[in-house]
């Protein structure tokens, strides 16, 4: 269910199996809201991998399911 809240649309997204509410309209905005570094993240949206170049124009919709993998370095 999409809710209009204080002039911001919010939606229910399932990220890595956990239901959460977000106001991000695109994948780029979601990565920013999550505080992740875009060059260290891979995203699958509704079972389709989305290339980083497509994130700015890939719109999110209420009920979308995402798998987000955040790569970390170290040794």
C-alpha positions in Angstrom: 0.0 0.0 0.0 1.5 3.3 -1.1 0.9 6.1 1.5 1.2 9.8 1.1 2.9 11.1 4.2 3.8 14.8 4.7 4.0 15.3 0.9 6.3 12.3 0.5 5.2 9.0 -1.0 6.3 6.0 1.1 6.1 2.4 0.1 6.6 -1.0 1.5 9.7 -2.7 0.1 11.0 -6.1 1.0 14.8 -6.0 1.3 16.7 -9.2 1.9 13.5 -10.8 3.2 12.6 -8.0 5.6 9.6 -5.7 5.0 10.5 -2.0 5.4 9.0 1.4 4.6 10.9 3.8 2.3 10.4 7.0 0.5 13.0 6.5 -2.2 11.6 6.6 -5.7 14.6 5.1 -7.6 17.3 2.5 -6.8 19.9 5.3 -6.6 17.9 7.1 -4.0 17.3 3.9 -2.0 21.1 3.1 -1.9 21.6 6.7 -0.7 18.9 6.4 2.0 20.5 3.1 3.2 23.9 4.9 3.5 25.6 2.4 1.2 28.4 3.2 -1.2 27.1 2.6 -4.7 30.4 1.1 -6.0 30.2 -1.7 -3.4 26.6 -2.8 -3.9 24.8 -5.2 -6.2 21.0 -5.1 -6.5 18.4 -7.6 -7.6 15.0 -6.2 -8.1 12.1 -8.6 -8.4 14.5 -11.4 -9.4 16.3 -9.3 -12.0 19.8 -8.0 -11.5 19.9 -4.2 -12.3 23.1 -2.7 -13.6 24.4 0.3 -11.6 24.0 2.5 -14.7 20.3 1.8 -14.7 19.7 2.7 -11.0 18.9 6.4 -11.5 16.0 5.6 -13.9 14.8 2.4 -12.2 11.7 3.4 -10.3 10.6 1.5 -7.2 7.0 0.4 -6.6 5.1 -0.6 -3.6 5.6 -4.3 -2.9 8.9 -4.6 -4.8 11.3 -7.3 -3.5 15.0 -6.5 -3.5 18.1 -8.5 -2.6 21.0 -6.1 -1.9 24.6 -7.4 -1.5 27.1 -5.1 0.0 30.7 -6.0 -0.7 33.3 -5.3 2.0 37.0 -5.5 1.7 39.5 -6.9 4.1 41.9 -9.6 4.5 
